[in-house]
Amino acid sequence: MFARKSGIADPRPQSAVSSGVGVAGLVGLGAWIIIARQYGMDGPYSALVACAACGVPMVIWSLLYDKVHLRASTGIDWKNPKPFKQTFDISVAKLAGLWATWAIIALIYCVGRWYWTGQYQFSMDMMETAAPFVVGLSIPYVMWMDRRFVEPRDGAWHFGQFLMGAGSKKHGGEYEREEIFHHLRAWAVKGFFLAFMISIVPGGFGDLVRLDIAQVINNPVAIAHWLIIAMFVVDVQFATVGYLLTMKPLDAHIRTANPYLAGWVAALICYPPFILMDGPLNYHVNTADWAYWLEGHDIILAIWGAILVVLTAIYAWATVAFGLRFSNLTHRGILTHGPYRFTKHPAYVAKNLYWWLATMPFLVTSGSLTDMVRNTVIIAAVSGVYYWRAKTEEKHLLSDPAYKEYAEWMDRNAPIPRAINWVKVKIGWWRPSGKTEPEIQPAE
């Protein structure tokens, strides 16, 4: 069932994103970091410009080389625009639904006190500045795009119809409740995570721009530390661009947002203000990092640091592979390239291995056996949370035949799923069914 097919062509399913998109973004981001370092531009606005330097090349590559705007999955017919009179009423209802959605998100921002303290304050300042321009530009954008959509009546339109008092289809009206739920889930994802991503953009970027290479060049621990920061800067920049450019003309729109409550709970407890890793799942009690425990063992320090850098690079690579499409809790096209050729969850695997190796929770400065056991069990629970996230994500994505095809290909060909399936069979945890089609083994 999990054995590789021999003598039969078994090509990897096509990825929704090309490798060139991520490369273009890396080149643009790297160029801006060099410029920022040259001129000492380490502030938060320079960090936002870095998002543009990362995103614009990806947009250009996607449009000019991949021609994503011509894909059927965009739902756009560029050659046959509808008459303006035919779509005007649709656009009005859609704008009503869209603006009401933004108003709800703004209300939540106002109510959530955490959004106006600490690093979140920068996000709120940026959104307050951008809001009038976004609202104003939404009018010509919606009016123009609705003429070109094959079906312009999307979730925003259904929500607008609901707000205007039209009846549901169930009662002889026009709007569908499920379309409204999909619309609100998608914007809940974007509203929650975009505020978080913008808030953390300045930190690592500023540290990287201010770095004095001469002070770290002969210190393997410092080199590893700064390379890890660089990888996290790449991850944050690409992720922020992904949340900003959720657009159908780029084929980067949200197909579906995770409809399962378990998926939302598993994801949200990993992020503020709901994060449990700073509270009940804090595994750092009386711990020290890897450099502390390996001090004086220069060769081991260098090797350990290199492993941590590689794990962080894999984590960043997993985000870069999304190109313009990174987002939690959503389906924006199936990736099959980059690290997703080896495991369905490269970011989760790399991130959790990094935490174990960087923290060494089984070693504590207090010498307390209780602390050792507690920290080890809690970090194991954190890894369990990410396994849970992986399972809920796959439950969502398996509703798309394209993901099912990819998951089956991975069971047949990818080294990590094949190895884990082999172990499961050996220990009797899972037995092949003998079916010709592989059974999907979630969250390898």
C-alpha positions as CSV (number, residue, x, y, z in Angstrom):
1,M,0.0,0.0,0.0
2,F,2.8,2.4,0.8
3,A,5.4,0.7,-1.4
4,R,6.8,2.7,-4.3
5,K,5.4,1.7,-7.6
6,S,8.1,0.0,-9.7
7,G,8.3,0.3,-13.4
8,I,5.3,2.6,-13.6
9,A,5.5,6.3,-14.1
10,D,4.2,8.1,-11.0
11,P,4.7,11.8,-11.6
12,R,4.3,14.2,-8.7
13,P,1.0,16.2,-8.9
14,Q,1.5,19.7,-10.2
15,S,2.0,22.4,-7.6
16,A,-0.3,25.5,-7.5
17,V,2.9,27.6,-7.1
18,S,6.0,27.5,-9.1
19,S,9.5,27.5,-7.5
20,G,10.3,30.7,-9.4
21,V,7.9,32.8,-7.3
22,G,9.7,32.2,-4.1
23,V,13.1,32.7,-5.7
24,A,11.9,36.1,-7.0
25,G,10.7,37.1,-3.6
26,L,14.0,36.1,-2.0
27,V,16.0,38.1,-4.5
28,G,13.9,41.2,-3.9
29,L,14.0,40.8,-0.1
30,G,17.8,40.2,-0.1
31,A,18.4,43.3,-2.3
32,W,16.4,45.5,0.1
33,I,18.2,44.1,3.2
34,I,21.5,45.0,1.5
35,I,20.3,48.5,0.8
36,A,18.9,48.9,4.3
37,R,22.2,47.8,5.8
38,Q,24.1,50.2,3.6
39,Y,22.1,53.2,4.7
40,G,21.3,52.2,8.2
41,M,17.5,51.9,7.6
42,D,16.6,49.6,10.4
43,G,13.2,51.1,11.4
44,P,9.7,49.7,11.2
45,Y,8.8,51.5,8.0
46,S,11.9,50.1,6.3
47,A,10.7,46.6,7.4
48,L,7.4,47.3,5.7
49,V,9.2,48.3,2.5
50,A,10.9,45.0,2.8
51,C,7.5,43.4,2.5
52,A,7.0,45.3,-0.8
53,A,10.5,44.4,-2.0
54,C,9.6,40.7,-1.3
55,G,6.0,40.9,-2.7
56,V,6.4,42.9,-5.9
57,P,8.9,40.6,-7.6
58,M,6.6,37.7,-6.8
59,V,3.6,39.5,-8.3
60,I,5.6,40.3,-11.4
61,W,6.8,36.7,-11.8
62,S,3.3,35.3,-11.1
63,L,1.7,37.5,-13.7
64,L,4.3,37.6,-16.5
65,Y,5.8,34.2,-16.3
66,D,3.3,31.9,-14.6
67,K,0.3,33.9,-15.9
68,V,-1.7,33.0,-12.9
69,H,-4.4,35.6,-13.8
70,L,-5.4,33.5,-16.7
71,R,-6.1,30.3,-14.7
72,A,-9.6,29.0,-14.6
73,S,-9.3,28.8,-10.8
74,T,-9.4,32.6,-10.6
75,G,-13.0,32.6,-11.8
76,I,-12.2,35.5,-14.1
77,D,-13.0,36.0,-17.8
78,W,-10.8,38.8,-19.0
79,K,-11.9,38.7,-22.6
80,N,-15.6,39.1,-22.1
81,P,-16.4,41.8,-19.5
82,K,-20.1,42.2,-18.7
83,P,-21.9,45.5,-19.2
84,F,-21.5,47.8,-16.3
85,K,-25.3,48.1,-15.8
86,Q,-25.5,44.3,-15.4
87,T,-23.1,44.2,-12.5
88,F,-23.7,47.6,-10.8
89,D,-26.3,46.3,-8.3
90,I,-24.1,43.3,-7.5
91,S,-21.1,45.5,-6.8
92,V,-23.2,47.7,-4.5
93,A,-24.3,44.7,-2.4
94,K,-20.8,43.3,-2.4
95,L,-19.3,46.6,-1.2
96,A,-21.9,46.7,1.6
97,G,-20.9,43.2,2.7
98,L,-17.2,44.0,2.4
99,W,-17.4,47.2,4.3
100,A,-19.5,45.7,7.0
101,T,-17.0,42.9,7.4
102,W,-14.2,45.4,7.8
103,A,-16.3,47.3,10.3
104,I,-16.7,44.1,12.4
105,I,-12.9,43.5,12.3
106,A,-12.3,47.1,13.3
107,L,-14.7,46.7,16.2
108,I,-12.9,43.6,17.4
109,Y,-9.6,45.5,17.2
110,C,-11.1,48.3,19.3
111,V,-12.4,45.9,21.9
112,G,-9.2,43.8,22.2
113,R,-7.0,45.7,24.5
114,W,-3.9,43.7,23.5
115,Y,-4.1,45.3,20.0
116,W,-3.2,48.7,21.5
117,T,-0.2,47.7,23.6
118,G,3.3,46.4,22.8
119,Q,4.2,45.4,19.3
120,Y,0.5,45.3,18.2
121,Q,0.4,49.1,18.4
122,F,2.4,49.3,15.2
123,S,-0.1,47.1,13.4
124,M,-3.0,49.3,14.5
125,D,-1.2,52.5,13.5
126,M,-0.5,51.1,10.0
127,M,-4.1,49.9,9.6
128,E,-5.6,53.2,10.7
129,T,-3.4,54.9,8.1
130,A,-4.3,52.5,5.4
131,A,-8.0,52.2,6.1
132,P,-9.2,55.3,4.2
133,F,-7.2,54.4,1.1
134,V,-8.3,50.7,1.2
135,V,-12.0,51.7,1.5
136,G,-11.7,54.3,-1.3
137,L,-9.8,51.9,-3.7
138,S,-12.3,49.1,-3.0
139,I,-15.0,51.0,-5.0
140,P,-13.2,51.1,-8.4
141,Y,-11.6,47.7,-7.8
142,V,-14.9,45.9,-7.1
143,M,-16.8,47.7,-9.8
144,W,-14.1,46.8,-12.4
145,M,-13.5,43.2,-11.3
146,D,-17.2,42.3,-11.1
147,R,-17.6,42.9,-14.8
148,R,-14.9,40.3,-15.4
149,F,-15.9,37.6,-12.8
150,V,-17.7,34.6,-14.3
151,E,-19.8,34.6,-11.1
152,P,-19.4,37.9,-9.3
153,R,-21.9,36.9,-6.5
154,D,-19.3,35.8,-3.9
155,G,-19.4,35.6,-0.1
156,A,-19.3,39.4,0.3
157,W,-22.3,39.8,-2.0
158,H,-24.2,37.2,-0.1
159,F,-23.4,39.0,3.2
160,G,-24.5,42.3,1.6
161,Q,-27.8,40.8,0.5
162,F,-28.3,39.5,4.1
163,L,-27.6,43.0,5.5
164,M,-30.0,44.6,3.0
165,G,-32.8,42.4,4.2
166,A,-33.0,40.0,1.3
167,G,-34.3,36.6,2.1
168,S,-32.2,33.4,2.0
169,K,-32.5,30.9,-0.7
170,K,-34.0,28.5,1.8
171,H,-36.9,31.0,2.1
172,G,-37.2,32.0,-1.5
173,G,-34.6,34.7,-1.4
174,E,-31.1,35.0,-2.9
175,Y,-28.3,34.7,-0.4
176,E,-26.9,31.4,0.9
177,R,-25.9,31.1,4.5
178,E,-23.0,28.8,3.8
179,E,-21.5,31.4,1.5
180,I,-21.7,34.0,4.3
181,F,-20.1,31.7,6.8
182,H,-17.3,31.0,4.3
183,H,-16.8,34.7,3.8
184,L,-16.7,35.5,7.5
185,R,-14.3,32.6,8.3
186,A,-11.9,33.8,5.5
187,W,-11.9,37.3,6.8
188,A,-11.5,36.2,10.4
189,V,-8.3,34.4,9.4
190,K,-7.0,37.4,7.5
191,G,-8.0,39.9,10.3
192,F,-6.5,37.9,13.1
193,F,-3.2,36.8,11.5
194,L,-2.5,40.0,9.5
195,A,-2.5,42.1,12.6
196,F,-0.1,39.6,14.2
197,M,2.2,39.4,11.2
198,I,2.6,43.2,10.8
199,S,3.3,43.5,14.5
200,I,6.4,41.2,14.3
201,V,7.7,42.5,11.0
202,P,10.0,45.2,12.5
203,G,11.8,43.2,15.2
204,G,13.9,40.7,13.4
205,F,14.4,42.9,10.4
206,G,15.9,45.7,12.5
207,D,18.2,43.2,14.3
208,L,19.4,41.9,11.0
209,V,20.1,45.3,9.5
210,R,22.0,46.4,12.6
211,L,24.1,43.3,12.7
212,D,27.9,43.9,12.9
213,I,29.3,41.0,11.0
214,A,32.8,41.6,12.2
215,Q,31.7,40.9,15.8
216,V,30.3,37.5,15.1
217,I,32.4,36.1,12.3
218,N,34.7,34.1,14.6
219,N,32.0,32.9,17.0
220,P,30.1,29.8,15.8
221,V,27.3,30.3,18.3
222,A,26.8,33.9,17.2
223,I,26.9,32.9,13.6
224,A,24.2,30.3,14.2
225,H,22.2,32.8,16.2
226,W,22.2,35.4,13.4
227,L,21.6,32.9,10.6
228,I,18.5,31.7,12.5
229,I,17.3,35.3,12.9
230,A,17.8,35.8,9.1
231,M,15.7,32.7,8.4
232,F,12.9,34.0,10.7
233,V,13.0,37.3,8.9
234,V,12.4,35.5,5.6
235,D,9.6,33.5,7.1
236,V,7.9,36.6,8.6
237,Q,8.2,38.7,5.4
238,F,6.8,36.0,3.1
239,A,4.0,35.2,5.5
240,T,3.0,38.9,5.8
241,V,3.0,39.2,2.0
242,G,0.8,36.2,1.8
243,Y,-1.9,37.7,4.1
244,L,-1.8,41.0,2.3
245,L,-2.2,39.7,-1.2
246,T,-5.2,37.4,-0.9
247,M,-6.5,38.3,-4.3
248,K,-8.3,36.4,-7.1
249,P,-6.4,38.1,-10.0
250,L,-3.3,36.6,-8.5
251,D,-5.0,33.2,-8.1
252,A,-4.0,33.6,-4.4
253,H,-7.6,33.9,-3.0
254,I,-8.9,31.7,-0.2
255,R,-10.8,28.8,-1.7
256,T,-12.1,27.7,1.7
257,A,-11.3,28.5,5.3
258,N,-11.1,25.6,7.7
259,P,-14.7,24.9,8.8
260,Y,-13.8,22.8,11.8
261,L,-13.8,24.2,15.3
262,A,-10.9,21.8,16.3
263,G,-8.8,23.3,13.6
264,W,-9.3,26.9,14.9
265,V,-8.6,25.9,18.5
266,A,-5.5,24.0,17.5
267,A,-4.1,27.0,15.6
268,L,-5.2,29.9,17.8
269,I,-3.6,28.5,21.0
270,C,-0.3,28.9,19.2
271,Y,-0.7,32.6,18.8
272,P,-1.3,35.6,21.1
273,P,-3.5,36.5,22.9
274,F,-4.6,32.8,23.2
275,I,-1.1,31.3,23.2
276,L,-0.6,28.6,25.8
277,M,3.2,28.3,25.3
278,D,3.6,31.3,27.6
279,G,1.3,29.8,30.2
280,P,0.2,26.2,30.9
281,L,2.5,24.9,28.1
282,N,5.6,26.8,29.1
283,Y,8.5,24.4,28.9
284,H,11.3,26.9,29.7
285,V,11.2,26.7,33.5
286,N,14.8,26.7,34.8
287,T,16.1,25.8,31.3
288,A,19.1,27.2,29.4
289,D,19.7,27.1,25.7
290,W,21.9,24.7,23.7
291,A,25.0,27.0,23.8
292,Y,25.0,26.9,27.7
293,W,25.0,23.2,27.9
294,L,27.6,22.6,25.1
295,E,29.9,25.4,26.2
296,G,33.6,24.4,25.9
297,H,32.9,21.8,23.3
298,D,33.6,23.8,20.2
299,I,33.2,21.1,17.6
300,I,29.9,19.9,19.1
301,L,28.8,23.6,19.4
302,A,29.5,24.2,15.7
303,I,27.7,21.0,14.6
304,W,24.7,21.6,16.9
305,G,24.4,25.2,15.7
306,A,24.6,24.0,12.0
307,I,21.8,21.6,12.7
308,L,19.6,24.3,14.2
309,V,20.3,26.6,11.2
310,V,19.4,23.9,8.8
311,L,16.1,23.2,10.6
312,T,15.3,26.9,10.6
313,A,16.1,27.1,6.9
314,I,13.7,24.2,6.2
315,Y,11.1,26.1,8.2
316,A,11.7,29.3,6.2
317,W,11.8,27.3,2.9
318,A,8.3,25.9,3.7
319,T,7.0,29.4,3.9
320,V,8.9,30.6,0.8
321,A,7.4,27.7,-1.2
322,F,3.9,29.3,-0.7
323,G,5.0,32.4,-2.6
324,L,2.0,34.7,-2.4
325,R,-0.2,32.2,-0.7
326,F,0.9,31.6,2.8
327,S,-2.0,31.6,5.3
328,N,-3.1,29.6,8.3
329,L,-6.4,27.8,8.4
330,T,-7.1,28.2,4.7
331,H,-6.9,26.4,1.4
332,R,-5.3,28.6,-1.3
333,G,-4.1,26.0,-3.7
334,I,-2.2,22.7,-3.1
335,L,1.6,22.8,-2.9
336,T,3.6,19.8,-4.0
337,H,7.1,21.3,-4.6
338,G,10.0,22.3,-2.4
339,P,10.0,20.7,1.0
340,Y,6.5,19.5,0.4
341,R,8.0,16.8,-1.7
342,F,9.4,15.1,1.4
343,T,6.7,15.7,4.0
344,K,3.2,17.2,4.1
345,H,4.2,19.3,7.1
346,P,7.8,20.4,6.7
347,A,7.4,23.6,8.8
348,Y,5.8,21.7,11.8
349,V,8.5,19.0,11.6
350,A,11.4,21.4,11.4
351,K,10.0,23.8,14.1
352,N,9.4,21.1,16.7
353,L,12.8,19.5,16.1
354,Y,14.3,22.9,16.5
355,W,12.6,23.5,19.8
356,W,13.7,20.2,21.2
357,L,17.3,20.6,20.2
358,A,17.6,24.3,21.1
359,T,15.9,24.1,24.5
360,M,17.0,20.6,25.7
361,P,14.1,20.5,28.2
362,F,15.5,17.4,29.9
363,L,18.4,19.5,31.2
364,V,17.6,22.2,33.9
365,T,19.8,24.7,35.7
366,S,18.0,24.0,39.0
367,G,19.0,20.3,39.0
368,S,15.4,19.5,39.9
369,L,14.1,16.2,38.6
370,T,10.6,17.6,38.8
371,D,11.5,20.5,36.4
372,M,13.2,18.0,34.0
373,V,10.1,15.8,33.8
374,R,7.7,18.7,33.7
375,N,9.5,20.5,30.9
376,T,10.0,17.3,28.8
377,V,6.3,16.3,29.1
378,I,5.1,19.8,28.3
379,I,7.3,20.2,25.2
380,A,6.0,16.8,24.1
381,A,2.5,18.2,24.6
382,V,3.4,21.2,22.4
383,S,4.6,18.8,19.7
384,G,1.2,17.1,20.2
385,V,-0.6,20.4,19.5
386,Y,1.2,20.7,16.2
387,Y,0.3,17.1,15.3
388,W,-3.3,18.0,16.1
389,R,-3.0,21.1,13.9
390,A,-1.7,18.9,11.1
391,K,-4.5,16.5,11.4
392,T,-7.2,19.2,11.4
393,E,-5.6,20.9,8.4
394,E,-5.6,17.6,6.4
395,K,-9.2,17.0,7.4
396,H,-10.0,20.3,5.8
397,L,-7.8,19.9,2.7
398,L,-8.9,16.3,1.9
399,S,-12.2,17.7,0.7
400,D,-10.2,18.8,-2.4
401,P,-9.5,16.0,-4.8
402,A,-6.2,17.7,-5.7
403,Y,-5.0,17.4,-2.1
404,K,-6.1,13.8,-1.9
405,E,-4.1,13.0,-5.1
406,Y,-1.1,14.7,-3.5
407,A,-1.4,12.9,-0.2
408,E,-1.7,9.5,-2.0
409,W,1.4,10.3,-4.1
410,M,3.3,11.2,-0.9
411,D,2.4,7.9,0.7
412,R,3.8,6.1,-2.3
413,N,6.9,8.3,-2.9
414,A,7.9,10.7,-0.2
415,P,10.6,9.5,2.2
416,I,9.1,10.6,5.5
417,P,5.6,9.3,5.0
418,R,7.0,6.0,3.6
419,A,9.3,5.6,6.5
420,I,6.6,6.3,9.1
421,N,4.2,3.9,7.3
422,W,6.9,1.2,7.4
423,V,7.3,1.7,11.1
424,K,3.6,1.6,11.7
425,V,3.3,-1.7,9.9
426,K,6.3,-3.2,11.8
427,I,4.9,-2.3,15.2
428,G,1.4,-3.4,14.3
429,W,-0.1,0.1,14.6
430,W,-1.4,0.1,11.1
431,R,-2.0,-2.7,8.6
432,P,-2.2,-2.2,4.8
433,S,-5.8,-2.8,3.6
434,G,-4.7,-4.4,0.3
435,K,-6.7,-1.8,-1.7
436,T,-5.2,-0.6,-4.9
437,E,-5.5,3.0,-3.8
438,P,-3.5,4.1,-0.7
439,E,-5.3,5.0,2.4
440,I,-4.4,8.5,3.5
441,Q,-2.3,8.5,6.7
442,P,-2.8,12.1,8.1
443,A,-0.1,14.1,9.7
444,E,3.0,12.0,9.1
